Amino acid sequence: MNRRTAFATGVKDGIPICLGYLAVSFTFGIMAKNANLSVWEAVLISATNVTSAGQFAGLSLITAGASYLEMAFTQLIINLRYCLMSCALSQKLSQSTPFFHRFFIAYGVTDEIFGISVSLKDKLHPFYSYGAISVAVPGWVMGTFLGIVSGNILPERVISALSVALYGMFIAIIIPPARGNKVLAGIVAISMAASLIFAIAPVLCQISSGFRIIILTIVIAGIAAALFPVTDDSNIKEAAENES
């Protein structure tokens, strides 16, 4: 596969991701408006992070006035999965692939782009990744821009109603894979119950939101990994496809 063909294929596969990113990042833009971020600040966050869970968590910490240490640890825990995804994708690259290609590909490793990349039957061509990134990332950034600009124009009641879309997005992410995996469904239920306990328990509620995310993620994910390890590579691929 030559560069032009690989790039065109990446663009084609990246268009559905772009459309999905527009909807999700629009919600992020609305939330950024509620957090009193400027247009360029919200756009810069989306352009440099390209991660829904990390950005929404970071926005919550910014609103709560969390420390830089809290922010760093929270982002490390939430986005640690991208290290695993990058390691998996590195095995699909030719050994002769230069470092600068690997570096730029790593920038665009998201759940969805990883899903389409790891599903390729042949080796991963760098220009396939560039094609997918070239449409997916602008979709993410443009959605953020449209969201925060709309937040500055639309009435307060409409903004409040659109903010509910965030919870609908998380439900849409959780339900499909949980329906086909009882273990995952149980982990989701336990996570929700534990988060509620941390929010209302007398001592635990004093823990800041950032460290609350860190503690729950490490403890619950660690226990789940120990009790229900994934040993089959095909299961990992299937999980990635479900997220995308």
C-alpha positions as semicolon CSV with decimal commas, in nm:
position;residue;x (nm);y (nm);z (nm)
1;M;0,000;0,000;0,000
2;N;0,150;0,335;-0,105
3;R;0,125;0,658;0,090
4;R;-0,164;0,806;-0,109
5;T;-0,378;0,494;-0,084
6;A;-0,303;0,453;0,287
7;F;-0,386;0,817;0,359
8;A;-0,712;0,802;0,161
9;T;-0,816;0,483;0,342
10;G;-0,740;0,647;0,676
11;V;-0,949;0,951;0,585
12;K;-1,240;0,728;0,481
13;D;-1,227;0,528;0,806
14;G;-1,184;0,845;1,010
15;I;-1,496;1,025;0,883
16;P;-1,743;0,835;1,111
17;I;-1,509;0,905;1,404
18;C;-1,507;1,274;1,310
19;L;-1,887;1,288;1,318
20;G;-1,900;1,119;1,657
21;Y;-1,632;1,352;1,792
22;L;-1,831;1,656;1,681
23;A;-2,123;1,552;1,903
24;V;-1,914;1,459;2,208
25;S;-1,679;1,758;2,197
26;F;-1,974;1,993;2,148
27;T;-2,082;1,885;2,496
28;F;-1,730;1,951;2,622
29;G;-1,751;2,301;2,476
30;I;-2,076;2,363;2,664
31;M;-1,915;2,240;2,988
32;A;-1,610;2,459;2,923
33;K;-1,840;2,759;2,890
34;N;-2,000;2,672;3,225
35;A;-1,648;2,655;3,374
36;N;-1,580;3,010;3,245
37;L;-1,306;2,905;3,002
38;S;-1,241;3,124;2,702
39;V;-1,285;2,998;2,346
40;W;-0,913;2,966;2,281
41;E;-0,852;2,788;2,614
42;A;-1,118;2,525;2,539
43;V;-0,994;2,478;2,182
44;L;-0,632;2,449;2,301
45;I;-0,729;2,182;2,556
46;S;-0,906;1,976;2,288
47;A;-0,627;2,016;2,033
48;T;-0,355;1,905;2,274
49;N;-0,543;1,633;2,466
50;V;-0,792;1,467;2,229
51;T;-0,939;1,257;2,509
52;S;-1,297;1,282;2,631
53;A;-1,260;1,120;2,974
54;G;-0,938;1,307;3,053
55;Q;-1,074;1,643;2,941
56;F;-1,404;1,612;3,128
57;A;-1,221;1,503;3,443
58;G;-0,971;1,784;3,402
59;L;-1,250;2,035;3,357
60;S;-1,408;1,916;3,681
61;L;-1,076;1,962;3,861
62;I;-1,029;2,310;3,713
63;T;-1,377;2,407;3,832
64;A;-1,301;2,267;4,178
65;G;-0,972;2,458;4,197
66;A;-0,762;2,140;4,229
67;S;-0,384;2,152;4,254
68;Y;-0,149;2,080;3,964
69;L;-0,037;1,761;4,141
70;E;-0,395;1,637;4,157
71;M;-0,445;1,722;3,793
72;A;-0,126;1,542;3,686
73;F;-0,203;1,222;3,878
74;T;-0,563;1,215;3,760
75;Q;-0,465;1,254;3,397
76;L;-0,195;0,990;3,437
77;I;-0,441;0,734;3,572
78;I;-0,723;0,812;3,330
79;N;-0,502;0,821;3,019
80;L;-0,272;0,533;3,112
81;R;-0,462;0,311;2,870
82;Y;-0,311;0,501;2,579
83;C;0,032;0,368;2,673
84;L;-0,103;0,015;2,636
85;M;-0,273;0,103;2,307
86;S;0,049;0,256;2,174
87;C;0,246;-0,056;2,270
88;A;-0,009;-0,271;2,087
89;L;0,003;-0,051;1,776
90;S;0,383;-0,050;1,776
91;Q;0,366;-0,424;1,704
92;K;0,167;-0,353;1,388
93;L;0,423;-0,108;1,255
94;S;0,710;-0,219;1,039
95;Q;1,038;-0,241;1,229
96;S;1,185;0,006;0,980
97;T;0,929;0,276;1,069
98;P;1,128;0,587;1,177
99;F;1,087;0,737;1,523
100;F;0,930;1,060;1,396
101;H;0,645;0,860;1,239
102;R;0,589;0,674;1,567
103;F;0,596;1,006;1,754
104;F;0,326;1,169;1,540
105;I;0,112;0,855;1,531
106;A;0,118;0,848;1,912
107;Y;-0,037;1,195;1,923
108;G;-0,353;1,064;1,755
109;V;-0,395;0,741;1,950
110;T;-0,751;0,755;2,082
111;D;-0,991;0,473;2,168
112;E;-1,161;0,501;1,829
113;I;-0,850;0,544;1,614
114;F;-0,687;0,257;1,800
115;G;-0,996;0,047;1,725
116;I;-0,976;0,095;1,348
117;S;-0,595;0,069;1,343
118;V;-0,567;-0,254;1,540
119;S;-0,839;-0,412;1,322
120;L;-0,629;-0,379;1,007
121;K;-0,526;-0,714;0,862
122;D;-0,198;-0,583;0,724
123;K;0,078;-0,381;0,883
124;L;-0,015;-0,031;1,001
125;H;0,104;0,228;0,750
126;P;0,194;0,565;0,911
127;F;-0,005;0,751;0,647
128;Y;-0,316;0,550;0,732
129;S;-0,290;0,693;1,083
130;Y;-0,226;1,041;0,944
131;G;-0,537;1,014;0,728
132;A;-0,757;0,913;1,021
133;I;-0,604;1,179;1,247
134;S;-0,642;1,451;0,982
135;V;-1,024;1,424;0,993
136;A;-1,088;1,294;1,346
137;V;-0,889;1,551;1,544
138;P;-1,027;1,856;1,357
139;G;-1,375;1,715;1,424
140;W;-1,295;1,703;1,795
141;V;-1,157;2,056;1,797
142;M;-1,437;2,197;1,581
143;G;-1,702;2,042;1,805
144;T;-1,541;2,208;2,106
145;F;-1,532;2,542;1,926
146;L;-1,898;2,518;1,822
147;G;-1,999;2,413;2,173
148;I;-1,834;2,699;2,358
149;V;-1,939;2,956;2,096
150;S;-2,297;2,830;2,123
151;G;-2,265;2,857;2,499
152;N;-2,187;3,224;2,462
153;I;-2,488;3,283;2,237
154;L;-2,769;3,051;2,350
155;P;-2,997;3,131;2,646
156;E;-2,903;2,997;2,990
157;R;-3,194;2,752;2,994
158;V;-3,084;2,595;2,668
159;I;-2,726;2,565;2,792
160;S;-2,848;2,391;3,107
161;A;-3,050;2,146;2,897
162;L;-2,757;2,072;2,664
163;S;-2,535;1,998;2,964
164;V;-2,747;1,690;3,029
165;A;-2,609;1,547;2,703
166;L;-2,287;1,473;2,889
167;Y;-2,458;1,210;3,102
168;G;-2,628;1,065;2,795
169;M;-2,287;1,032;2,631
170;F;-2,144;0,838;2,924
171;I;-2,447;0,608;2,931
172;A;-2,407;0,546;2,558
173;I;-2,042;0,453;2,616
174;I;-2,110;0,219;2,908
175;I;-2,425;0,030;2,809
176;P;-2,323;-0,145;2,481
177;P;-2,009;-0,323;2,613
178;A;-2,170;-0,389;2,955
179;R;-2,466;-0,567;2,795
180;G;-2,234;-0,824;2,642
181;N;-2,003;-0,867;2,939
182;K;-2,140;-0,948;3,285
183;V;-1,804;-0,884;3,451
184;L;-1,784;-0,536;3,300
185;A;-2,145;-0,466;3,398
186;G;-2,066;-0,566;3,757
187;I;-1,756;-0,344;3,765
188;V;-1,959;-0,048;3,636
189;A;-2,222;-0,104;3,907
190;I;-1,957;-0,134;4,179
191;S;-1,784;0,182;4,053
192;M;-2,108;0,378;4,067
193;A;-2,186;0,252;4,419
194;A;-1,833;0,328;4,541
195;S;-1,844;0,677;4,392
196;L;-2,175;0,740;4,571
197;I;-2,028;0,621;4,901
198;F;-1,729;0,851;4,859
199;A;-1,965;1,141;4,791
200;I;-2,185;1,097;5,102
201;A;-1,974;0,917;5,365
202;P;-1,866;1,158;5,644
203;V;-1,490;1,109;5,613
204;L;-1,458;1,001;5,251
205;C;-1,651;1,301;5,122
206;Q;-1,364;1,522;5,239
207;I;-1,138;1,370;4,973
208;S;-1,106;1,597;4,673
209;S;-1,264;1,493;4,344
210;G;-0,928;1,439;4,175
211;F;-0,786;1,201;4,433
212;R;-1,126;1,033;4,457
213;I;-1,099;0,941;4,089
214;I;-0,741;0,821;4,138
215;I;-0,827;0,600;4,438
216;L;-1,136;0,444;4,284
217;T;-0,969;0,382;3,950
218;I;-0,660;0,215;4,098
219;V;-0,847;0,006;4,356
220;I;-1,140;-0,112;4,142
221;A;-0,938;-0,161;3,822
222;G;-0,662;-0,339;4,016
223;I;-0,904;-0,580;4,184
224;A;-1,086;-0,646;3,856
225;A;-0,758;-0,712;3,674
226;A;-0,648;-0,956;3,946
227;L;-0,979;-1,146;3,962
228;F;-1,070;-1,136;3,592
229;P;-0,746;-1,115;3,388
230;V;-0,771;-1,089;3,010
231;T;-0,541;-1,351;2,862
232;D;-0,667;-1,368;2,505
233;D;-0,552;-1,095;2,263
234;S;-0,876;-1,130;2,070
235;N;-1,068;-1,016;2,377
236;I;-0,862;-0,701;2,390
237;K;-0,932;-0,635;2,024
238;E;-1,303;-0,699;2,076
239;A;-1,316;-0,457;2,369
240;A;-1,145;-0,188;2,161
241;E;-1,394;-0,238;1,878
242;N;-1,686;-0,210;2,123
243;E;-1,556;0,126;2,251
244;S;-1,516;0,261;1,900
